[in-house]
Amino acid sequence: MENWYAIADIQQIDSPSVVLYESHLDHNLRQMLKMVNNDTGRLRPHLKTNKMPEVVRRMMGFGMKNFKTSTIAEAEMAAKESAESVLIAHQLVGPKINRFFDLIHRFPATDFYTIVDNPYSADMLNTKASAAGKEVPVYIDINNGMNRSGTEPGPGIVKLADRIKECKFLKLNGLHVYDGHHRDTDYTVRKEKLERGFRDVQDIYDELKQSYPHLQLVSGGTPAFTTHRLAEDRICSPGTCVFWDWGYDEKLTEQEFKFAVLLVSRVISKPARGIVTIDLGHKAVAAENPVDRRVKFLNLSGYELLSQSEEHGVLKVKDWENIRVGDVLYGVPYHICPTINLYDEIPVIAEGNKTGVWEITARKRRITV
């Protein structure tokens, strides 16, 4: 529908702001379930994108009760919403280890897991678990080509599994693999590369299953979701698709998600002919990409985002005469995850009107523990 994003009571919404379209959020959650034939056991969605108790509550209403997070704050948020289990897929170091055990103590109804990719981390975790008198389920993190974290497929993984078995307070719960580096626009190419890079992982998983029949295989994120969902022994961890963004909409053309979160910005000046300034600086949208790959406006054509400073965005526009100070622009962020992290709250839109405001709780590094 044309102009589906237009908000009737837009003057209630300050700018810059993110806004959430409730019907599109529900569509995306239904689509996630559809992709795994409504088997919620095949899903462990990542909460790094939404960071909101209200969204977690909505996901749980759809039957999703097991989640993955990057931060302790995200894990605490999920536990407060009575998540059944949370996998913190970020190897714990320093004070985070104590915070992890604080979570276990404070939320006994939620099962907490984490990842390890080396014997030292396993030993450290085992020592803390012994002192706490708690058994900790862990996943071995595998690096199958992204080179960000994990142990490379090979004998080292079996050795690490044996080391974990020797740790009396650790339990090997599964393998964790994130292969987000496969982002080819052509799905056939992406799938072939992903499966080729996954062969060794699958072989190791099959081998370990003989000794650990309960072992799980948590695989991928949103880019790999289309592929991993086809293998029934893989648990999928999409996250970005809950909200969707310009970057994935451009690359993952086979996925049928909708933009559930947009940016609202306003024209604040017309400093020179052909130039307008908006209140969308790089403090209001993820700035890790080149300036022309940060936001795509839905209700403006013939423009170029020339530059951004902290609170200003400078646009070169063709239709300068007809643009007025105060005009509202609706934009799709190229990368929604770090964009959401810039805001404390988000207005919720239903049937073209603001119906409430949700707190983006887990943008904090610390909530309680």
Buried (B, 14 or more C-beta within 10 A) or exposed (E): EEEEBEBEEBEEBEBBBBBBBBEBBBBBBEBBBEBBEEEBEBBBBBBBBBBBBBBBEBBBEBEBBBBBBBBBBBBBBBBBBEBBBBBBBBBBEEEBBEBBBBBBEEBEEBBBBBBBBBBEBBBBBBEBBBEBEBBBBBBBBBBBBBEEBBBEBEEBBBEBBEBBEEBEBBBBBBBBBBBEBBBBEEBEEBBBBBBEBBEBBBEBBEEBBEEBEEBBBBBBBBBBBBBBBEBEBBBBBBBBBBBBBBBBBEBBEEBEBBBBBBBBBBBBEBEEEEBBBBBBBBEBBBBEBEBEBBBBBBEBEEBEBEEBEEBBBBBBBEEBEEBEEEBBBBBBBBBBBBBBBBBEBBBBBEEBEBEEEBBBBBBBEEBEB
